[in-house]
Amino acid sequence: MCFHVGPERPSRNELHELYDAVGWAAYTDKPEQLKSAIDASYLVLAARSEDGKLVGLARTVSDGLTIIYVQDVLVAPAFQREGVGGALLDEVLRQAANIRQVALMTDADPGQRAFYESRGLIEVHDARPHQLRSFVRLA
């Protein structure tokens, strides 16, 4: 499958369709809030198929200097395992090359760990020589 990745803020309808396709209802329950969150993000990358359909998205939150948080990496089910997620994350990491810390949170599926480790990221408890903790509050 052919696709291309570039900076873009997709339309509200496209966002809703993509987030809904991957089952992220917490986002699609409030479509205006989703669009506002995308628009307020530091970096938004869209992956589009040859026919222009939105098939993937990555977005970050950042100060642009010391830390960048990868908030979302999602790929339409029909395009998963086709390199779309990797291409999106690789471009995020390329654009964040001069930012000291890259952080993200994902579910505990072993495939997720393998995917992110294949891109040079490590789980926080594996960081050496530093001893790190991460904390979260989920509402």
Buried (B, 14 or more C-beta within 10 A) or exposed (E): EEBEBEEBBBEBEBBBBBBEBBEBEEBBEEBEEBBEBBEEBBBBBBBBBEEEBBBBBBBBBBEEEEBBBBBBBBBBEEBBEBBBBBBBBBBBBEBBEEBEEBBBEEEEEEEEBEBBEEEEBEEEEEEEEEEEEEEEEEE
